[in-house]
């Protein structure tokens, strides 16, 4: 990883470390939104609005999008529940030490 990228990531962790509830709520809101959209696409897929002969590509798109949104919803749900735990156990001192090392290596 490039030092510039590592520095940017570590600075973001420090910014969120003080208030992990905000980022946790953002992840959970996003996961709920994706689950809702997934359910809507599933209802559209199973509805009688399209016939396979008329809109085969649209049916495939609805099924693919529903599955993708559902998978992303699970991923963001896990991120939301794990963020608070990780932020509590991350060492602020080690992050600041690494940032100092990256600053000195320039």
ABEGO torsion letter per residue (X at the ends): XBAAAAAAAAAAAAAAAABAAAAAAAAAAAAAAAAAAAAAAAAAAABAABBAAABAAAAAAAAAAAAAAAAAAAAAAAAAAAAAAAAAABBAAAAAAAAAAAAAAX
